[in-house]
Amino acid sequence: MTNSSDVLFSKLSQFADALRRQGLRVGLGEAIDCVRALQLTGFEDRAAVRAALCALCAKSAREQRAFGECFDRFFVSEEAFRRNAEAEREAQRAAEEQRRRAEEELQVNGKPIDLREDLKEVYALMPQEERDKLQGYLERYADNLQRTPNLYEGFIRSVFMRSLMEQQMMLDDAAEGSRGADSDADLLYRDISNFRDEEIPRAYQLIDQVTRRINGEVSARRRAAGRSSALDFKRTIRSGLSTGGALAHLQYRKKRRKKKRVVLLCDVSASMLQFSEFAIRFIKSMADVSDHSEIYLFSETVQKVSPFALENMNAFGHYVRHSGVWGKGTNIGRALESIEGMRPNVLGPSSVLLILSDAKTVDLARAEAALARAQKLSGSVVWMNPIPEAKWSYLRGVTALRRRCSMVPCSTLHDLARACAKLV
């Protein structure tokens, strides 16, 4: 293999690795196809090279956008490459200086504060004003630290941990919100909490499109596996009449399919209304989800949803806002106790308890105990959480409650669709 071929293969390997980090499925086969394509197109026409590689590596609009960003970073002119390399080295030097200063500042009584590496990075990226606030805690308690270091070192660490975790979540939200929203793929993969008001009607249309596709796939799968091995004699003889009595087409008995009984418990505190409305639209649009479904709204108290309120989903938000439940605090334990104590029984071995909530609740111990009882009473408990899974470790309620049930991340419409598809 020539030296130029080595360079090409090395560059494409790095490019494929960058695409994989962006979520694109680019394996060895795609990399080999890219080499063959470049041998055919040559390197003179940049647009032709870009189009050829994009056709091989990116399918959806989201993937094509990620491909374009990676391509522009990797395949540039020699002059631009040198400029970018110098800018990258300068950025690395600045980052190293920031990290060095952070290491010096993150000390108590001359000893480093015991923090995770990612939180140290967050501190280095924080605005100076926020860093000054944290340093103010150290100055305020300097005398106490000298007298009782064991007590106040732990206190200072907890203050820093809480502040840095909050800052990390804000940085994640800012990065998510800064993404473009020019295509349906953007809307499908963007955090629901970052939807703008003018985008919500389009999101509703996407829900209809996605649920129709899922329903079609489910129906085809059931038709393919819907018959039993037992012959249906009456239908076979009846179909044979069209062929003069010849039993040319055998007919089989259809399997009886038990639909699931779904009990929905929807958190409609102020921060949860939009997510719950999206989730209910998905579940309601899924054909044949269950023989019988019941929907309950909860915040501090529980209220059953009238079936008539679900006839017009466009008015559902108005119905919730005037239900007397919306916008209050969240008490998951009390809501579960109300469901468990209803007569006749709402939960049973054939039911699926579906909880739509971010798991932020008062009286967490009460919620844990009630969820453990619900798990025993129900066939299964599925918790659809609108908070991205990467943030779950920061939230005490999520950490505690996910041990008691199957908790599913549903921060995007794509995640919601995937979770709802598993219910049918």
LINKALIN-V820353 format. One record per run of one state. SS is the DSSP state (hx for helix, st for strand, lp for the rest). FROM is the first residue (numbers start at 1). LEN is the number of residues. If there is no record, write none. Layout:
ss:SS from:FROM len:LEN
ss:SS from:FROM len:LEN
//
This chain:
ss:lp from:1 len:2
ss:hx from:3 len:19
ss:lp from:22 len:6
ss:hx from:28 len:14
ss:lp from:42 len:4
ss:hx from:46 len:12
ss:lp from:58 len:3
ss:hx from:61 len:14
ss:lp from:75 len:3
ss:hx from:78 len:28
ss:lp from:106 len:1
ss:st from:107 len:2
ss:lp from:109 len:2
ss:st from:111 len:2
ss:lp from:113 len:4
ss:hx from:117 len:9
ss:lp from:126 len:2
ss:hx from:128 len:13
ss:lp from:141 len:1
ss:hx from:142 len:6
ss:lp from:148 len:1
ss:hx from:149 len:29
ss:lp from:178 len:6
ss:hx from:184 len:6
ss:lp from:190 len:2
ss:hx from:192 len:3
ss:lp from:195 len:2
ss:hx from:197 len:28
ss:lp from:225 len:2
ss:st from:227 len:5
ss:lp from:232 len:1
ss:hx from:233 len:11
ss:lp from:244 len:8
ss:st from:252 len:3
ss:lp from:255 len:6
ss:st from:261 len:7
ss:lp from:268 len:5
ss:hx from:273 len:13
ss:lp from:286 len:7
ss:st from:293 len:6
ss:lp from:299 len:3
ss:st from:302 len:3
ss:lp from:305 len:2
ss:hx from:307 len:4
ss:lp from:311 len:2
ss:hx from:313 len:9
ss:lp from:322 len:10
ss:hx from:332 len:9
ss:lp from:341 len:10
ss:st from:351 len:6
ss:lp from:357 len:7
ss:hx from:364 len:14
ss:lp from:378 len:2
ss:st from:380 len:6
ss:lp from:386 len:3
ss:hx from:389 len:6
ss:lp from:395 len:1
ss:hx from:396 len:9
ss:lp from:405 len:1
ss:st from:406 len:4
ss:lp from:410 len:3
ss:hx from:413 len:9
ss:lp from:422 len:3
//
